[in-house]
């Protein structure tokens, strides 16, 4: 199986980042210093999954500092990853399904409950931008497949072949060994999910992916599902997920985390509980890896995963660092 990210490789940058950024102490807190429904002014913060989140965070913070909305920030932030052919799990250059087709899923949501989503979308580099237009220009939340593509073309998006030569070669190698029997493991699903909060406490989130490598044709994961891949509540906070989407969908992980925060959990406690529930229900299957990020209205955040190897990018003040998350197993 071609690895989409070295889950078990630790980042030196993560260690440097923790030492250099005392404001990271807000992560992992077991306290909860916000009142539901009460926004607090403070420093803007952007948090996103994986190393590719560093470049995405930088763009998102530029948007916020320039006076743009947090919705603009998360959209433009994850678009950086979508357009990067070296990010093999998102947008252009993403590894294809078992039939050699790159299919994309994405969603976006603000703190007023507005949201849009696309799934099983082909030939469009920026599915998150299409998802935003679904939110703003249609009465719907989600468009899928050919309908999503038709809508994107009507909105002026251009078709582009998303299968790069590098990904095509890897797919051809995989076929010789896998014999059309896609395997799920902890290294072949790697979404970017991003949450941003600005100085006034406004919040938004976005999630975008090319999904599980060599998946069955038509498979859709958690990333475009509101409440699974991400959820935002303007009275509480937000959460995003990455990893084995089937288990995130089965437990509505992001919605669960936000509800736990509503009922008194800190973001860290909520992420840990969501991970724990998956293991309690589905066991310690070595193929499963899931990571969660959460932020509340006070700008407190949490991160947790099933297994070692999940990291996240964190930007605030003048820093943008990669951090290793805690894990259950």
C-alpha positions as CSV (number, residue, x, y, z in Angstrom):
1,X,0.0,0.0,0.0
2,X,1.3,3.4,-0.9
3,X,1.6,5.6,2.2
4,X,-0.2,8.9,2.1
5,X,1.6,10.2,5.2
6,X,4.1,8.7,7.6
7,X,1.8,8.6,10.6
8,X,4.5,7.1,12.8
9,X,7.2,9.6,12.0
10,X,7.7,12.3,14.6
11,X,8.4,15.9,13.5
12,X,11.4,17.8,14.8
13,X,9.5,21.0,14.1
14,X,6.9,19.9,16.5
15,X,9.4,19.8,19.3
16,X,10.9,23.1,18.4
17,X,7.4,24.7,18.1
18,X,6.4,23.6,21.6
19,X,9.6,25.0,23.1
20,X,9.2,28.3,21.2
21,X,5.6,29.0,21.8
22,X,4.3,29.3,25.4
23,X,0.9,30.1,24.1
24,X,0.6,26.4,23.3
25,X,-0.2,25.8,26.9
26,X,-3.9,26.4,26.0
27,X,-3.8,22.9,24.4
28,X,-4.6,19.9,26.5
29,X,-6.3,22.0,29.2
30,X,-8.8,20.1,31.4
31,X,-10.5,23.4,32.4
32,X,-13.2,25.1,30.5
33,X,-13.1,28.9,30.7
34,X,-16.0,30.0,28.5
35,X,-19.7,30.4,28.9
36,X,-21.8,29.0,26.0
37,X,-23.1,31.8,23.8
38,X,-20.5,34.4,25.1
39,X,-17.9,35.4,22.5
40,X,-14.6,36.7,23.9
41,X,-12.2,39.1,22.1
42,X,-8.7,37.9,21.9
43,X,-5.9,36.9,19.6
44,X,-6.9,35.2,16.3
45,X,-6.1,31.5,16.1
46,X,-6.0,29.0,13.2
47,X,-5.5,25.3,13.7
48,X,-5.4,22.6,11.0
49,X,-4.5,18.9,10.6
50,X,-1.1,17.7,9.5
51,X,2.1,19.3,8.2
52,X,0.3,20.6,5.1
53,X,-1.6,22.8,7.5
54,X,1.4,25.0,8.0
55,X,1.1,26.6,4.6
56,X,-2.7,26.7,4.9
57,X,-2.5,28.3,8.3
58,X,-0.2,31.0,7.0
59,X,-2.6,31.9,4.2
60,X,-5.6,31.9,6.6
61,X,-3.8,34.2,9.1
62,X,-2.9,36.6,6.3
63,X,-6.6,36.8,5.4
64,X,-7.6,37.5,9.0
65,X,-4.9,40.1,9.5
66,X,-6.0,41.9,6.3
67,X,-9.5,42.2,7.7
68,X,-11.1,39.3,5.9
69,X,-13.7,37.1,7.4
70,X,-13.0,33.8,9.1
71,X,-15.0,32.1,6.4
72,X,-12.7,33.6,3.8
73,X,-9.7,32.6,5.9
74,X,-10.6,28.9,6.1
75,X,-11.6,28.7,2.5
76,X,-8.5,30.3,1.2
77,X,-6.3,28.5,3.7
78,X,-7.3,25.0,2.6
79,X,-7.2,26.0,-1.0
80,X,-3.4,26.2,-0.7
81,X,-3.4,22.5,0.1
82,X,-5.9,21.7,-2.6
83,X,-3.7,23.3,-5.2
84,X,-0.5,21.6,-4.0
85,X,0.3,18.5,-6.2
86,X,2.7,17.2,-3.5
87,X,-0.1,16.9,-1.0
88,X,-1.2,13.4,-2.1
89,X,-4.5,13.3,-0.2
90,X,-6.2,16.6,-1.1
91,X,-7.2,18.1,-4.4
92,X,-4.7,18.2,-7.3
93,X,-2.4,15.2,-7.2
94,X,-4.5,13.3,-4.8
95,X,-4.3,9.5,-5.0
96,X,-7.2,8.1,-7.0
97,X,-9.8,5.5,-6.4
98,X,-9.2,1.9,-7.5
99,X,-10.4,2.8,-11.0
100,X,-7.8,5.6,-11.4
101,X,-10.2,8.5,-10.9
102,X,-9.5,11.3,-8.4
103,X,-12.7,12.2,-6.6
104,X,-13.0,15.0,-4.0
105,X,-15.1,15.8,-0.9
106,X,-15.2,19.1,0.9
107,X,-17.4,21.2,3.2
108,X,-17.4,24.6,4.9
109,X,-19.4,26.0,7.8
110,X,-19.7,29.3,9.7
111,X,-20.8,30.0,13.2
112,X,-24.3,31.0,12.2
113,X,-25.1,27.4,11.0
114,X,-24.6,28.2,7.3
115,X,-22.9,25.3,5.5
116,X,-22.2,23.8,2.1
117,X,-20.8,20.6,0.9
118,X,-19.8,18.6,-2.2
119,X,-18.9,15.0,-2.5
120,X,-17.7,12.6,-5.3
121,X,-16.7,15.7,-7.3
122,X,-14.3,15.2,-10.2
123,X,-12.1,17.5,-12.3
124,X,-12.3,20.6,-10.0
125,X,-9.2,21.6,-8.1
126,X,-11.0,23.6,-5.4
127,X,-14.0,21.6,-4.1
128,X,-14.1,23.8,-0.9
129,X,-14.8,26.9,-3.1
130,X,-17.7,24.9,-4.8
131,X,-19.0,23.9,-1.3
132,X,-19.1,27.6,-0.3
133,X,-21.2,28.5,-3.3
134,X,-23.5,25.6,-2.6
135,X,-24.0,27.3,0.8
136,X,-24.4,30.8,-0.6
137,X,-26.2,30.3,-3.9
138,X,-28.5,27.3,-3.4
139,X,-31.1,26.2,-0.8
140,X,-29.2,23.0,-0.3
141,X,-26.3,21.8,1.9
142,X,-24.8,19.1,-0.3
143,X,-24.4,18.4,-4.0
144,X,-22.8,15.1,-5.3
145,X,-21.1,13.7,-8.3
146,X,-22.3,14.8,-11.7
147,X,-24.7,17.3,-10.1
148,X,-21.9,18.9,-8.1
149,X,-19.7,19.1,-11.3
150,X,-22.5,20.7,-13.3
151,X,-23.0,23.3,-10.6
152,X,-19.3,24.0,-10.5
153,X,-19.1,24.5,-14.2
154,X,-22.2,26.8,-14.2
155,X,-20.4,28.9,-11.5
156,X,-17.3,29.3,-13.8
157,X,-15.0,26.7,-12.5
158,X,-12.8,25.0,-15.1
159,X,-12.3,21.3,-15.5
160,X,-8.8,20.0,-14.9
161,X,-7.2,16.6,-14.9
162,X,-6.4,16.0,-11.2
163,X,-4.4,12.8,-11.7
164,X,-0.7,13.8,-11.8
165,X,1.9,11.6,-13.3
166,X,3.3,10.8,-9.9
167,X,-0.1,9.6,-8.6
168,X,-0.8,7.7,-11.8
169,X,2.5,5.8,-11.5
170,X,1.8,4.9,-7.8
171,X,-1.7,3.7,-8.8
172,X,-0.4,1.5,-11.5
173,X,2.1,-0.1,-9.0
174,X,-0.7,-0.5,-6.5
175,X,-2.9,-2.4,-9.0
176,X,-0.2,-5.0,-9.6
177,X,-0.1,-5.9,-5.9
178,X,-3.6,-5.2,-4.7
179,X,-5.6,-6.8,-7.5
180,X,-8.5,-4.4,-7.0
181,X,-8.8,-5.2,-3.3
182,X,-8.4,-1.8,-1.6
183,X,-7.1,-2.1,2.0
184,X,-7.9,0.4,4.7
185,X,-5.0,1.2,7.0
186,X,-3.7,4.0,9.2
187,X,-1.6,5.6,6.4
188,X,-3.9,6.1,3.5
189,X,-6.4,8.7,4.5
190,X,-5.2,12.2,5.3
191,X,-7.7,15.1,5.2
192,X,-7.0,18.8,5.9
193,X,-9.5,20.2,8.4
194,X,-9.1,23.8,9.6
195,X,-10.8,25.9,12.3
196,X,-10.2,29.6,12.6
197,X,-11.3,32.1,15.2
198,X,-10.8,35.9,14.8
199,X,-10.2,38.7,17.4
200,X,-13.9,39.1,17.9
201,X,-14.6,35.5,18.5
202,X,-16.2,34.7,15.1
203,X,-15.4,31.2,14.0
204,X,-15.5,29.0,10.8
205,X,-14.2,25.7,9.6
206,X,-13.4,23.9,6.4
207,X,-12.6,20.3,5.5
208,X,-11.3,19.0,2.1
209,X,-9.8,15.7,0.9
210,X,-9.4,13.3,-2.0
211,X,-10.4,10.6,0.3
212,X,-9.0,7.1,1.0
213,X,-6.4,6.0,-1.5
214,X,-7.7,3.3,-4.0
215,X,-11.1,3.4,-2.5
216,X,-14.1,1.7,-4.2
217,X,-15.6,3.8,-6.9
218,X,-18.2,6.1,-5.3
219,X,-16.9,5.9,-1.8
220,X,-17.5,9.1,0.3
221,X,-15.9,9.6,3.7
222,X,-16.7,11.8,6.6
223,X,-15.0,15.0,5.3
224,X,-18.1,16.4,3.5
225,X,-20.5,15.3,6.2
226,X,-21.6,18.2,8.5
227,X,-21.4,16.8,12.0
228,X,-18.9,14.1,11.0
229,X,-15.9,15.7,9.3
230,X,-16.6,19.1,10.9
231,X,-19.1,21.0,12.9
232,X,-19.4,24.6,14.1
233,X,-21.7,26.1,16.6
234,X,-21.6,29.8,17.2
235,X,-22.6,29.4,20.9
236,X,-19.9,26.8,21.7
237,X,-17.1,26.2,19.2
238,X,-16.0,23.9,16.5
239,X,-14.3,20.5,15.7
240,X,-12.8,18.8,12.7
241,X,-11.7,15.2,12.0
242,X,-9.1,13.4,10.0
243,X,-8.5,9.7,9.5
244,X,-10.6,6.6,8.9
245,X,-13.9,8.3,7.9
246,X,-16.2,5.4,8.3
247,X,-15.7,5.5,12.0
248,X,-16.0,9.2,12.2
249,X,-19.4,8.9,10.4
250,X,-20.5,6.1,12.6
251,X,-20.1,8.2,15.7
252,X,-20.7,11.7,14.3
253,X,-17.4,12.7,16.0
254,X,-17.3,16.4,15.3
255,X,-20.9,17.0,16.4
256,X,-20.2,14.9,19.5
257,X,-17.2,17.0,20.5
258,X,-19.1,20.2,20.1
259,X,-21.9,18.9,22.3
260,X,-19.5,17.7,24.9
261,X,-18.0,21.2,25.0
262,X,-21.5,22.6,25.3
263,X,-22.0,20.4,28.4
264,X,-18.8,21.4,30.2
265,X,-16.0,19.5,28.6
266,X,-12.8,21.4,27.6
267,X,-11.8,21.0,24.0
268,X,-9.1,18.5,25.0
269,X,-11.5,16.5,27.2
270,X,-14.1,16.4,24.4
271,X,-11.5,15.2,21.8
272,X,-10.3,12.5,24.2
273,X,-13.9,11.3,24.9
274,X,-14.7,11.1,21.2
275,X,-11.7,9.0,20.5
276,X,-12.4,6.8,23.5
277,X,-15.9,6.1,22.4
278,X,-14.7,4.8,19.0
279,X,-12.3,2.3,20.7
280,X,-14.9,1.2,23.2
281,X,-17.4,0.5,20.5
282,X,-15.2,-0.9,17.7
283,X,-12.2,-2.2,19.5
284,X,-8.5,-1.7,18.9
285,X,-8.3,-2.5,15.2
286,X,-4.8,-1.7,14.2
287,X,-6.0,-0.3,10.9
288,X,-8.0,2.5,12.5
289,X,-6.5,6.0,13.0
290,X,-8.6,9.0,13.7
291,X,-7.5,12.5,14.9
292,X,-9.7,15.3,16.2
293,X,-9.1,19.0,16.7
294,X,-11.5,21.3,18.7
295,X,-11.6,25.0,19.6
296,X,-14.1,26.7,21.9
297,X,-15.2,30.4,21.9
298,X,-12.5,31.3,24.4
299,X,-9.8,30.2,22.0
300,X,-9.0,27.1,24.0
301,X,-8.2,24.1,21.8
302,X,-7.6,20.4,22.0
303,X,-6.2,17.6,19.9
304,X,-6.2,13.9,20.3
305,X,-5.9,10.7,18.2
306,X,-6.3,7.0,18.5
307,X,-2.6,6.2,17.8
308,X,0.7,8.0,17.9
309,X,1.5,10.0,14.7
310,X,-1.2,12.6,14.4
311,X,0.1,16.2,14.3
312,X,-1.5,19.5,13.7
313,X,-0.5,23.0,12.6
314,X,-1.2,25.9,15.0
315,X,-1.0,29.6,14.2
316,X,-1.5,32.5,16.6
317,X,0.2,35.8,17.3
318,X,3.4,35.6,15.2
319,X,3.9,31.9,15.3
320,X,2.9,28.9,13.1
321,X,4.2,25.6,14.4
322,X,3.6,21.9,14.0
323,X,2.7,20.0,17.2
324,X,2.4,16.3,18.0
325,X,-1.0,15.4,19.4
326,X,-1.6,13.1,22.3
327,X,-3.0,9.7,21.7
328,X,-5.0,6.9,23.4
329,X,-3.0,3.8,22.3
